[in-house]
Amino acid sequence: MVPVVVYDDTFRTPGLAAHLARRGHQITILGWNERDGGVRMVEREGGALRAYLLPGLNLRLPGLVHKFPLLFNINQILRRLDFDILDLHRHADPSTLPPALLSSRMGKPIVMTLHGLECKVSPLIDMAYWTYVRSFDGLVIRRASRIIVLTKHDARLALGLGCPPRKVRVIPNGVNTRLFRPLRDGDPFLVVWHGRLVRGKGLEHLIRAIHILRKHHGLPMRLLLVGEGPIKERLASLAQRLGLDSSVEFTGWRPSGELPELICRGTIYAFPSFFEGMPWAVLEAMACGRAVVASNIPGIKDIIDDGINGLLVRPGDVRGLAQAIAKLVQDEELRKLLSENARAKAVREHDWAVIAEKVERIYLEAIEKPANLAEGAYRR
Protein backbone atom coordinates (compact mmCIF):
# COMPACT_ATOMS: atom_id res chain seq x y z
CA MET A 1 0.00 0.00 0.00
CA VAL A 2 1.35 3.42 -0.93
CA PRO A 3 -0.39 6.15 1.08
CA VAL A 4 2.79 8.32 0.83
CA VAL A 5 1.86 10.54 3.79
CA VAL A 6 1.76 8.23 6.81
CA TYR A 7 0.47 9.69 10.05
CA ASP A 8 1.18 8.03 13.39
CA ASP A 9 -2.55 7.22 13.42
CA THR A 10 -1.85 4.67 10.68
CA PHE A 11 -0.35 2.48 13.38
CA ARG A 12 -2.12 3.67 16.55
CA THR A 13 -5.65 3.06 15.36
CA PRO A 14 -6.95 -0.12 13.68
CA GLY A 15 -7.62 1.20 10.20
CA LEU A 16 -7.77 -0.55 6.85
CA ALA A 17 -4.19 -1.86 6.86
CA ALA A 18 -4.46 -3.26 10.40
CA HIS A 19 -7.75 -5.00 9.65
CA LEU A 20 -6.35 -6.54 6.48
CA ALA A 21 -3.38 -7.79 8.49
CA ARG A 22 -5.76 -9.33 11.01
CA ARG A 23 -7.53 -11.10 8.15
CA GLY A 24 -4.29 -12.97 7.43
CA HIS A 25 -2.55 -10.70 4.92
CA GLN A 26 0.99 -9.36 5.04
CA ILE A 27 0.65 -5.60 4.56
CA THR A 28 3.55 -3.31 3.69
CA ILE A 29 3.07 0.46 3.64
CA LEU A 30 5.41 2.78 1.74
CA GLY A 31 5.21 6.31 3.07
CA TRP A 32 7.03 9.51 3.85
CA ASN A 33 9.42 9.95 6.77
CA GLU A 34 8.93 13.60 7.66
CA ARG A 35 10.88 13.39 10.93
CA ASP A 36 14.40 12.96 9.51
CA GLY A 37 16.24 12.21 6.30
CA GLY A 38 16.61 8.44 6.57
CA VAL A 39 14.61 5.28 6.01
CA ARG A 40 12.61 4.21 9.05
CA MET A 41 10.86 0.86 9.42
CA VAL A 42 7.92 0.33 11.78
CA GLU A 43 6.08 -2.93 12.55
CA ARG A 44 2.66 -3.57 14.05
CA GLU A 45 0.20 -6.46 14.35
CA GLY A 46 2.94 -8.94 15.23
CA GLY A 47 4.90 -8.09 12.08
CA ALA A 48 1.94 -8.59 9.73
CA LEU A 49 1.80 -4.80 9.21
CA ARG A 50 5.07 -3.15 8.26
CA ALA A 51 5.83 0.38 7.08
CA TYR A 52 8.89 1.75 5.35
CA LEU A 53 8.98 5.50 5.90
CA LEU A 54 11.18 7.09 3.27
CA PRO A 55 12.94 10.45 2.85
CA GLY A 56 11.32 12.88 0.47
CA LEU A 57 10.87 16.47 -0.61
CA ASN A 58 7.76 18.28 0.58
CA LEU A 59 6.33 20.21 -2.38
CA ARG A 60 3.84 22.07 -0.19
CA LEU A 61 1.90 25.07 -1.49
CA PRO A 62 1.68 27.75 1.23
CA GLY A 63 -1.91 28.38 2.22
CA LEU A 64 -3.20 25.52 0.07
CA VAL A 65 -1.46 22.19 0.63
CA HIS A 66 0.48 21.51 3.82
CA LYS A 67 1.91 18.08 2.89
CA PHE A 68 2.68 17.14 -0.71
CA PRO A 69 5.76 14.87 -0.62
CA LEU A 70 7.84 13.54 -3.48
CA LEU A 71 9.60 10.29 -2.52
CA PHE A 72 12.83 9.68 -4.43
CA ASN A 73 13.64 6.05 -3.59
CA ILE A 74 10.21 4.45 -3.37
CA ASN A 75 10.96 2.05 -6.23
CA GLN A 76 14.19 0.90 -4.62
CA ILE A 77 12.20 -0.43 -1.67
CA LEU A 78 9.43 -1.81 -3.89
CA ARG A 79 11.89 -3.90 -5.91
CA ARG A 80 12.96 -5.72 -2.73
CA LEU A 81 9.43 -6.72 -1.74
CA ASP A 82 7.84 -10.00 -2.75
CA PHE A 83 4.35 -8.58 -3.13
CA ASP A 84 1.22 -9.88 -4.84
CA ILE A 85 -0.65 -6.62 -5.40
CA LEU A 86 0.03 -2.88 -5.21
CA ASP A 87 -2.66 -0.59 -3.77
CA LEU A 88 -1.98 3.06 -4.61
CA HIS A 89 -3.87 5.46 -2.33
CA ARG A 90 -3.85 8.51 -4.51
CA HIS A 91 -4.25 12.07 -3.19
CA ALA A 92 -3.07 13.76 -6.42
CA ASP A 93 0.55 13.43 -5.29
CA PRO A 94 3.45 12.72 -7.68
CA SER A 95 4.80 9.67 -5.84
CA THR A 96 2.18 7.20 -7.09
CA LEU A 97 3.32 7.14 -10.73
CA PRO A 98 6.82 5.52 -10.37
CA PRO A 99 5.58 2.49 -8.36
CA ALA A 100 2.67 2.06 -10.76
CA LEU A 101 4.98 1.94 -13.78
CA LEU A 102 7.38 -0.42 -11.99
CA SER A 103 4.59 -2.78 -10.89
CA SER A 104 3.23 -2.80 -14.41
CA ARG A 105 6.64 -3.83 -15.78
CA MET A 106 6.84 -6.55 -13.08
CA GLY A 107 3.45 -7.90 -14.12
CA LYS A 108 1.92 -7.20 -10.71
CA PRO A 109 -1.78 -6.22 -10.49
CA ILE A 110 -2.49 -2.65 -9.38
CA VAL A 111 -5.45 -1.33 -7.43
CA MET A 112 -5.79 2.46 -7.38
CA THR A 113 -7.76 3.97 -4.52
CA LEU A 114 -8.89 7.49 -5.39
CA HIS A 115 -9.44 9.68 -2.32
CA GLY A 116 -11.50 12.30 -4.12
CA LEU A 117 -11.14 13.76 -7.60
CA GLU A 118 -12.54 17.24 -7.05
CA CYS A 119 -10.46 20.42 -6.96
CA LYS A 120 -12.14 23.78 -6.47
CA VAL A 121 -9.40 26.12 -5.31
CA SER A 122 -8.99 28.67 -8.11
CA PRO A 123 -9.34 28.59 -11.91
CA LEU A 124 -5.56 28.46 -12.44
CA ILE A 125 -4.90 25.76 -9.84
CA ASP A 126 -7.94 23.77 -10.99
CA MET A 127 -6.66 23.83 -14.58
CA ALA A 128 -3.18 22.65 -13.52
CA TYR A 129 -4.74 19.95 -11.34
CA TRP A 130 -6.91 18.49 -14.08
CA THR A 131 -4.00 18.60 -16.52
CA TYR A 132 -2.01 16.51 -14.06
CA VAL A 133 -4.94 14.13 -13.46
CA ARG A 134 -5.61 13.50 -17.15
CA SER A 135 -1.95 12.90 -17.93
CA PHE A 136 -0.17 11.21 -14.99
CA ASP A 137 -3.22 9.72 -13.24
CA GLY A 138 -4.46 8.58 -16.62
CA LEU A 139 -1.33 6.47 -17.05
CA VAL A 140 -1.97 4.73 -13.73
CA ILE A 141 -5.69 4.27 -14.40
CA ARG A 142 -4.95 2.53 -17.70
CA ARG A 143 -2.58 0.10 -15.94
CA ALA A 144 -4.73 -0.56 -12.88
CA SER A 145 -6.76 -3.77 -12.60
CA ARG A 146 -9.31 -2.13 -10.33
CA ILE A 147 -10.16 1.44 -9.30
CA ILE A 148 -11.64 2.01 -5.85
CA VAL A 149 -13.53 5.29 -5.41
CA LEU A 150 -15.24 6.60 -2.30
CA THR A 151 -18.40 8.01 -3.87
CA LYS A 152 -20.72 7.59 -6.85
CA HIS A 153 -19.73 11.10 -7.95
CA ASP A 154 -16.07 10.10 -8.12
CA ALA A 155 -17.06 6.94 -10.00
CA ARG A 156 -18.57 9.13 -12.72
CA LEU A 157 -15.45 11.31 -12.79
CA ALA A 158 -13.25 8.20 -13.11
CA LEU A 159 -15.35 7.00 -16.03
CA GLY A 160 -14.88 10.43 -17.60
CA LEU A 161 -11.11 9.92 -17.40
CA GLY A 162 -11.44 6.86 -19.60
CA CYS A 163 -11.59 4.19 -16.92
CA PRO A 164 -13.57 1.13 -18.14
CA PRO A 165 -16.73 0.58 -16.05
CA ARG A 166 -15.69 -3.01 -15.23
CA LYS A 167 -12.74 -1.69 -13.23
CA VAL A 168 -14.59 0.70 -10.92
CA ARG A 169 -15.78 -0.20 -7.43
CA VAL A 170 -17.36 2.18 -4.90
CA ILE A 171 -16.17 1.54 -1.33
CA PRO A 172 -16.60 4.34 1.24
CA ASN A 173 -14.10 5.39 3.89
CA GLY A 174 -14.06 3.62 7.21
CA VAL A 175 -13.83 4.64 10.85
CA ASN A 176 -12.71 3.00 14.09
CA THR A 177 -16.07 2.80 15.86
CA ARG A 178 -14.49 1.41 19.03
CA LEU A 179 -12.22 4.41 19.45
CA PHE A 180 -14.73 6.96 18.15
CA ARG A 181 -17.83 6.41 20.27
CA PRO A 182 -20.24 8.47 22.39
CA LEU A 183 -18.51 9.40 25.65
CA ARG A 184 -20.91 11.97 27.13
CA ASP A 185 -24.00 14.04 26.34
CA GLY A 186 -22.01 17.16 25.52
CA ASP A 187 -22.74 20.89 25.63
CA PRO A 188 -25.58 21.88 23.23
CA PHE A 189 -24.10 25.37 22.87
CA LEU A 190 -20.65 24.11 21.78
CA VAL A 191 -20.01 23.40 18.08
CA VAL A 192 -16.98 21.26 17.26
CA TRP A 193 -14.87 20.87 14.11
CA HIS A 194 -11.57 19.01 13.59
CA GLY A 195 -9.15 18.61 10.72
CA ARG A 196 -6.63 20.65 8.73
CA LEU A 197 -7.00 24.43 8.92
CA VAL A 198 -6.79 25.04 5.17
CA ARG A 199 -8.72 26.86 2.48
CA GLY A 200 -11.80 25.11 1.16
CA LYS A 201 -12.98 23.89 4.57
CA GLY A 202 -15.42 26.79 4.99
CA LEU A 203 -14.07 27.71 8.41
CA GLU A 204 -14.46 31.45 7.89
CA HIS A 205 -18.16 30.80 7.22
CA LEU A 206 -18.43 28.68 10.36
CA ILE A 207 -16.96 31.48 12.50
CA ARG A 208 -19.36 33.98 10.92
CA ALA A 209 -22.26 31.59 11.59
CA ILE A 210 -21.31 31.49 15.28
CA HIS A 211 -21.29 35.31 15.24
CA ILE A 212 -24.81 35.37 13.76
CA LEU A 213 -26.07 32.88 16.35
CA ARG A 214 -24.73 34.98 19.21
CA LYS A 215 -25.69 38.41 17.86
CA HIS A 216 -29.01 37.78 16.12
CA HIS A 217 -30.36 34.59 17.73
CA GLY A 218 -29.24 35.37 21.26
CA LEU A 219 -27.66 31.93 21.69
CA PRO A 220 -24.46 31.65 23.78
CA MET A 221 -22.70 29.59 21.12
CA ARG A 222 -19.03 28.66 21.23
CA LEU A 223 -16.77 26.99 18.66
CA LEU A 224 -13.99 24.45 19.21
CA LEU A 225 -11.53 24.11 16.30
CA VAL A 226 -9.22 21.11 16.66
CA GLY A 227 -6.24 20.99 14.31
CA GLU A 228 -3.44 22.94 12.69
CA GLY A 229 -2.90 24.55 9.32
CA PRO A 230 -1.70 27.55 7.35
CA ILE A 231 -4.84 29.70 7.82
CA LYS A 232 -4.96 29.45 11.62
CA GLU A 233 -3.81 33.03 12.18
CA ARG A 234 -6.29 34.36 9.64
CA LEU A 235 -9.13 32.51 11.38
CA ALA A 236 -8.02 33.80 14.77
CA SER A 237 -7.89 37.35 13.37
CA LEU A 238 -11.44 36.99 11.98
CA ALA A 239 -12.72 35.74 15.34
CA GLN A 240 -11.08 38.71 17.05
CA ARG A 241 -12.60 41.23 14.61
CA LEU A 242 -16.05 39.74 15.25
CA GLY A 243 -15.59 39.94 19.02
CA LEU A 244 -15.41 36.17 19.41
CA ASP A 245 -12.04 35.96 21.18
CA SER A 246 -13.49 34.08 24.13
CA SER A 247 -16.00 32.11 22.05
CA VAL A 248 -13.67 30.43 19.53
CA GLU A 249 -11.03 28.06 20.90
CA PHE A 250 -8.09 26.69 18.87
CA THR A 251 -6.66 23.52 20.43
CA GLY A 252 -3.89 22.91 17.91
CA TRP A 253 -3.05 19.40 16.70
CA ARG A 254 -4.20 16.53 18.90
CA PRO A 255 -3.44 12.78 18.55
CA SER A 256 -6.29 10.55 17.48
CA GLY A 257 -6.64 9.07 20.96
CA GLU A 258 -7.75 12.48 22.27
CA LEU A 259 -10.19 13.27 19.45
CA PRO A 260 -13.26 11.37 20.71
CA GLU A 261 -13.24 13.29 23.99
CA LEU A 262 -12.84 16.60 22.15
CA ILE A 263 -15.60 15.79 19.64
CA CYS A 264 -17.92 14.73 22.47
CA ARG A 265 -17.52 18.03 24.33
CA GLY A 266 -20.28 19.41 22.13
CA THR A 267 -23.51 17.86 20.89
CA ILE A 268 -23.28 19.52 17.46
CA TYR A 269 -20.55 18.95 14.89
CA ALA A 270 -20.21 21.28 11.87
CA PHE A 271 -18.33 20.61 8.63
CA PRO A 272 -18.98 23.36 6.04
CA SER A 273 -16.43 22.32 3.36
CA PHE A 274 -16.70 23.30 -0.28
CA PHE A 275 -15.30 20.03 -1.63
CA GLU A 276 -14.24 16.70 -0.13
CA GLY A 277 -13.45 13.12 -1.05
CA MET A 278 -15.19 11.44 1.86
CA PRO A 279 -14.08 13.15 5.07
CA TRP A 280 -12.91 10.95 7.92
CA ALA A 281 -13.74 13.83 10.25
CA VAL A 282 -17.48 13.54 9.54
CA LEU A 283 -17.40 9.76 9.95
CA GLU A 284 -15.59 10.17 13.27
CA ALA A 285 -18.20 12.67 14.46
CA MET A 286 -20.99 10.32 13.38
CA ALA A 287 -19.34 7.42 15.21
CA CYS A 288 -19.20 9.65 18.31
CA GLY A 289 -22.95 10.10 18.06
CA ARG A 290 -22.90 13.82 17.28
CA ALA A 291 -25.60 15.71 15.38
CA VAL A 292 -23.82 16.78 12.19
CA VAL A 293 -24.42 19.91 10.12
CA ALA A 294 -22.45 19.70 6.89
CA SER A 295 -22.27 20.97 3.32
CA ASN A 296 -24.48 19.40 0.71
CA ILE A 297 -21.61 18.28 -1.54
CA PRO A 298 -20.42 14.98 -3.04
CA GLY A 299 -18.53 12.95 -0.48
CA ILE A 300 -20.65 14.25 2.37
CA LYS A 301 -24.13 13.61 1.02
CA ASP A 302 -23.04 10.00 0.41
CA ILE A 303 -22.87 9.52 4.18
CA ILE A 304 -25.29 12.17 5.53
CA ASP A 305 -28.98 11.65 4.76
CA ASP A 306 -30.55 15.08 5.28
CA GLY A 307 -32.95 15.08 8.21
CA ILE A 308 -32.19 11.44 9.08
CA ASN A 309 -28.64 11.29 10.41
CA GLY A 310 -27.61 14.92 9.96
CA LEU A 311 -28.51 18.21 8.31
CA LEU A 312 -27.16 19.40 4.95
CA VAL A 313 -26.77 23.05 3.95
CA ARG A 314 -25.66 24.75 0.78
CA PRO A 315 -21.87 25.32 0.82
CA GLY A 316 -21.04 28.96 1.48
CA ASP A 317 -24.50 29.73 2.92
CA VAL A 318 -23.55 31.31 6.24
CA ARG A 319 -27.12 32.10 7.29
CA GLY A 320 -28.29 28.63 6.29
CA LEU A 321 -25.48 27.13 8.37
CA ALA A 322 -26.44 29.29 11.34
CA GLN A 323 -30.13 28.37 11.01
CA ALA A 324 -29.35 24.64 10.87
CA ILE A 325 -27.22 24.88 14.02
CA ALA A 326 -29.92 26.92 15.77
CA LYS A 327 -32.52 24.30 14.82
CA LEU A 328 -30.48 21.58 16.50
CA VAL A 329 -29.83 23.69 19.59
CA GLN A 330 -33.52 24.39 20.04
CA ASP A 331 -34.89 20.94 19.11
CA GLU A 332 -33.46 18.39 21.54
CA GLU A 333 -35.60 15.54 20.17
CA LEU A 334 -34.31 16.08 16.62
CA ARG A 335 -30.76 16.40 17.89
CA LYS A 336 -30.95 13.06 19.70
CA LEU A 337 -32.56 11.34 16.71
CA LEU A 338 -29.85 12.49 14.32
CA SER A 339 -27.14 11.52 16.81
CA GLU A 340 -28.47 7.99 17.29
CA ASN A 341 -28.93 7.43 13.56
CA ALA A 342 -25.46 8.79 12.81
CA ARG A 343 -23.82 6.35 15.23
CA ALA A 344 -25.88 3.45 13.88
CA LYS A 345 -24.87 4.15 10.27
CA ALA A 346 -21.19 4.54 11.16
CA VAL A 347 -21.18 1.13 12.87
CA ARG A 348 -23.30 -0.61 10.24
CA GLU A 349 -21.68 0.69 7.05
CA HIS A 350 -18.31 2.28 7.87
CA ASP A 351 -16.59 0.26 10.58
CA TRP A 352 -13.11 -0.69 9.35
CA ALA A 353 -13.92 -4.39 9.65
CA VAL A 354 -16.76 -3.94 7.13
CA ILE A 355 -14.59 -1.90 4.76
CA ALA A 356 -11.60 -4.27 4.99
CA GLU A 357 -13.75 -7.21 3.91
CA LYS A 358 -14.92 -5.29 0.83
CA VAL A 359 -11.39 -4.21 -0.08
CA GLU A 360 -10.13 -7.78 0.34
CA ARG A 361 -12.67 -8.93 -2.26
CA ILE A 362 -11.36 -6.32 -4.70
CA TYR A 363 -7.77 -7.51 -4.16
CA LEU A 364 -8.81 -11.09 -4.88
CA GLU A 365 -10.65 -9.98 -8.02
CA ALA A 366 -7.57 -8.15 -9.26
CA ILE A 367 -5.30 -11.13 -8.60
CA GLU A 368 -7.55 -13.99 -9.70
CA LYS A 369 -9.81 -12.48 -12.35
CA PRO A 370 -8.07 -9.42 -13.82
CA ALA A 371 -9.79 -9.63 -17.21
CA ASN A 372 -12.75 -11.98 -16.83
CA LEU A 373 -15.43 -9.55 -15.66
CA ALA A 374 -17.95 -8.54 -18.27
CA GLU A 375 -18.20 -4.92 -19.26
CA GLY A 376 -20.96 -3.04 -17.50
CA ALA A 377 -21.82 -0.34 -15.03
CA TYR A 378 -19.58 0.13 -12.03
CA ARG A 379 -20.57 -1.90 -9.01
CA ARG A 380 -20.83 -1.00 -5.35
TAJO-V827230 format. One record per residue. N is the residue number from 0. RES is the residue in three letters. OMEGA is omega in radians with two decimals (none if undefined). Layout:
# TAJO-V827230
N;RES;OMEGA, N;RES;OMEGA
This chain:
# TAJO-V827230
0;MET;-3.14, 1;VAL;3.03, 2;PRO;3.13, 3;VAL;3.11, 4;VAL;-3.11, 5;VAL;3.08, 6;TYR;3.07, 7;ASP;-3.13, 8;ASP;3.12, 9;THR;-3.08, 10;PHE;-3.06, 11;ARG;-3.08, 12;THR;-3.10, 13;PRO;3.12, 14;GLY;-3.06, 15;LEU;-3.08, 16;ALA;-3.12, 17;ALA;-3.14, 18;HIS;3.06, 19;LEU;3.09, 20;ALA;3.14, 21;ARG;3.08, 22;ARG;3.03, 23;GLY;-3.12, 24;HIS;2.99, 25;GLN;-3.05, 26;ILE;3.04, 27;THR;3.12, 28;ILE;3.01, 29;LEU;-3.07, 30;GLY;-3.01, 31;TRP;3.02, 32;ASN;-3.10, 33;GLU;-3.12, 34;ARG;-3.12, 35;ASP;-3.01, 36;GLY;-3.08, 37;GLY;3.05, 38;VAL;-3.13, 39;ARG;3.13, 40;MET;-3.12, 41;VAL;3.11, 42;GLU;3.04, 43;ARG;3.09, 44;GLU;3.10, 45;GLY;-3.14, 46;GLY;3.12, 47;ALA;3.08, 48;LEU;-3.09, 49;ARG;3.11, 50;ALA;2.97, 51;TYR;3.13, 52;LEU;-2.91, 53;LEU;3.05, 54;PRO;-3.14, 55;GLY;3.12, 56;LEU;-3.14, 57;ASN;-3.14, 58;LEU;-3.06, 59;ARG;3.07, 60;LEU;-3.07, 61;PRO;3.12, 62;GLY;-3.08, 63;LEU;-3.08, 64;VAL;-3.08, 65;HIS;-3.11, 66;LYS;-3.11, 67;PHE;-2.95, 68;PRO;2.99, 69;LEU;-3.09, 70;LEU;-3.02, 71;PHE;-3.00, 72;ASN;-3.10, 73;ILE;-3.12, 74;ASN;3.08, 75;GLN;3.10, 76;ILE;-3.08, 77;LEU;-3.14, 78;ARG;-3.10, 79;ARG;-3.01, 80;LEU;3.05, 81;ASP;-3.03, 82;PHE;3.14, 83;ASP;-3.07, 84;ILE;3.11, 85;LEU;3.08, 86;ASP;-3.13, 87;LEU;3.09, 88;HIS;-2.95, 89;ARG;3.03, 90;HIS;-3.12, 91;ALA;3.11, 92;ASP;-3.03, 93;PRO;-3.03, 94;SER;3.13, 95;THR;-3.07, 96;LEU;-3.11, 97;PRO;3.12, 98;PRO;3.09, 99;ALA;3.14, 100;LEU;3.13, 101;LEU;-3.14, 102;SER;3.10, 103;SER;3.12, 104;ARG;3.14, 105;MET;-3.13, 106;GLY;3.14, 107;LYS;3.10, 108;PRO;-3.10, 109;ILE;2.93, 110;VAL;3.11, 111;MET;3.11, 112;THR;-3.07, 113;LEU;3.13, 114;HIS;3.12, 115;GLY;3.14, 116;LEU;-3.10, 117;GLU;2.99, 118;CYS;-3.12, 119;LYS;-3.11, 120;VAL;3.09, 121;SER;-3.11, 122;PRO;-3.10, 123;LEU;-3.14, 124;ILE;3.12, 125;ASP;3.14, 126;MET;3.12, 127;ALA;-3.13, 128;TYR;-3.09, 129;TRP;3.02, 130;THR;3.10, 131;TYR;-3.09, 132;VAL;-3.07, 133;ARG;-3.13, 134;SER;-3.03, 135;PHE;3.11, 136;ASP;3.11, 137;GLY;3.10, 138;LEU;-3.14, 139;VAL;-3.12, 140;ILE;-3.13, 141;ARG;-3.13, 142;ARG;-3.06, 143;ALA;3.06, 144;SER;3.12, 145;ARG;3.06, 146;ILE;3.05, 147;ILE;3.05, 148;VAL;-3.06, 149;LEU;-3.02, 150;THR;3.06, 151;LYS;3.12, 152;HIS;3.12, 153;ASP;3.06, 154;ALA;3.12, 155;ARG;3.10, 156;LEU;3.11, 157;ALA;3.08, 158;LEU;3.11, 159;GLY;3.08, 160;LEU;3.10, 161;GLY;3.13, 162;CYS;3.12, 163;PRO;-3.11, 164;PRO;-3.10, 165;ARG;-3.10, 166;LYS;-2.90, 167;VAL;3.04, 168;ARG;3.11, 169;VAL;3.07, 170;ILE;-3.07, 171;PRO;3.04, 172;ASN;3.12, 173;GLY;-3.13, 174;VAL;3.08, 175;ASN;-3.03, 176;THR;3.05, 177;ARG;3.05, 178;LEU;-3.14, 179;PHE;-3.07, 180;ARG;3.11, 181;PRO;-3.12, 182;LEU;-3.12, 183;ARG;3.12, 184;ASP;3.11, 185;GLY;-3.13, 186;ASP;-3.11, 187;PRO;3.14, 188;PHE;3.12, 189;LEU;3.06, 190;VAL;-3.09, 191;VAL;3.00, 192;TRP;3.02, 193;HIS;-3.11, 194;GLY;3.13, 195;ARG;3.13, 196;LEU;-3.09, 197;VAL;3.08, 198;ARG;3.11, 199;GLY;-3.14, 200;LYS;3.10, 201;GLY;-3.05, 202;LEU;3.04, 203;GLU;3.13, 204;HIS;3.13, 205;LEU;3.11, 206;ILE;3.12, 207;ARG;3.10, 208;ALA;3.08, 209;ILE;3.10, 210;HIS;3.12, 211;ILE;-3.12, 212;LEU;-3.13, 213;ARG;-3.01, 214;LYS;-3.01, 215;HIS;3.14, 216;HIS;3.13, 217;GLY;-3.12, 218;LEU;-3.10, 219;PRO;-3.04, 220;MET;3.03, 221;ARG;-3.08, 222;LEU;3.09, 223;LEU;3.13, 224;LEU;-3.08, 225;VAL;3.12, 226;GLY;3.12, 227;GLU;3.09, 228;GLY;-3.00, 229;PRO;-3.11, 230;ILE;-3.10, 231;LYS;-3.11, 232;GLU;3.13, 233;ARG;3.11, 234;LEU;3.11, 235;ALA;3.11, 236;SER;3.11, 237;LEU;3.13, 238;ALA;3.14, 239;GLN;-3.14, 240;ARG;-3.12, 241;LEU;3.13, 242;GLY;-3.09, 243;LEU;-3.08, 244;ASP;-3.08, 245;SER;-3.08, 246;SER;3.12, 247;VAL;-3.11, 248;GLU;3.05, 249;PHE;-3.11, 250;THR;-2.96, 251;GLY;-3.13, 252;TRP;3.07, 253;ARG;3.10, 254;PRO;-3.05, 255;SER;3.14, 256;GLY;3.14, 257;GLU;-3.03, 258;LEU;-3.13, 259;PRO;3.13, 260;GLU;3.13, 261;LEU;3.13, 262;ILE;-3.07, 263;CYS;3.05, 264;ARG;3.10, 265;GLY;3.06, 266;THR;-3.08, 267;ILE;3.12, 268;TYR;-3.11, 269;ALA;-3.14, 270;PHE;-2.99, 271;PRO;-3.08, 272;SER;3.07, 273;PHE;3.04, 274;PHE;-3.12, 275;GLU;2.91, 276;GLY;2.89, 277;MET;-2.94, 278;PRO;3.03, 279;TRP;-3.09, 280;ALA;-3.14, 281;VAL;3.11, 282;LEU;3.12, 283;GLU;3.10, 284;ALA;3.10, 285;MET;3.13, 286;ALA;3.09, 287;CYS;3.11, 288;GLY;3.10, 289;ARG;3.02, 290;ALA;-2.98, 291;VAL;2.93, 292;VAL;-3.03, 293;ALA;-3.14, 294;SER;3.10, 295;ASN;-3.09, 296;ILE;3.03, 297;PRO;-3.10, 298;GLY;3.07, 299;ILE;-3.12, 300;LYS;2.99, 301;ASP;-3.11, 302;ILE;3.10, 303;ILE;3.03, 304;ASP;-3.00, 305;ASP;3.11, 306;GLY;-3.13, 307;ILE;3.09, 308;ASN;3.12, 309;GLY;3.10, 310;LEU;3.13, 311;LEU;3.11, 312;VAL;3.13, 313;ARG;-3.13, 314;PRO;-3.13, 315;GLY;-3.12, 316;ASP;-3.06, 317;VAL;-3.11, 318;ARG;3.09, 319;GLY;3.09, 320;LEU;3.13, 321;ALA;-3.12, 322;GLN;3.13, 323;ALA;3.11, 324;ILE;3.13, 325;ALA;3.13, 326;LYS;-3.14, 327;LEU;3.11, 328;VAL;-3.02, 329;GLN;-3.10, 330;ASP;-3.08, 331;GLU;-3.13, 332;GLU;3.11, 333;LEU;-3.13, 334;ARG;-3.14, 335;LYS;3.13, 336;LEU;3.13, 337;LEU;-3.13, 338;SER;-3.12, 339;GLU;-3.14, 340;ASN;3.12, 341;ALA;3.11, 342;ARG;-3.11, 343;ALA;-3.14, 344;LYS;3.12, 345;ALA;-3.13, 346;VAL;-3.03, 347;ARG;-2.97, 348;GLU;-2.98, 349;HIS;3.06, 350;ASP;-3.06, 351;TRP;3.11, 352;ALA;3.11, 353;VAL;-3.10, 354;ILE;-3.12, 355;ALA;3.12, 356;GLU;3.12, 357;LYS;-3.14, 358;VAL;3.11, 359;GLU;3.13, 360;ARG;3.12, 361;ILE;3.09, 362;TYR;-3.12, 363;LEU;3.04, 364;GLU;-3.07, 365;ALA;-3.12, 366;ILE;-2.99, 367;GLU;-3.06, 368;LYS;-3.04, 369;PRO;-3.05, 370;ALA;-3.03, 371;ASN;-3.13, 372;LEU;3.12, 373;ALA;3.05, 374;GLU;3.12, 375;GLY;-3.12, 376;ALA;3.09, 377;TYR;-3.05, 378;ARG;3.11, 379;ARG;none
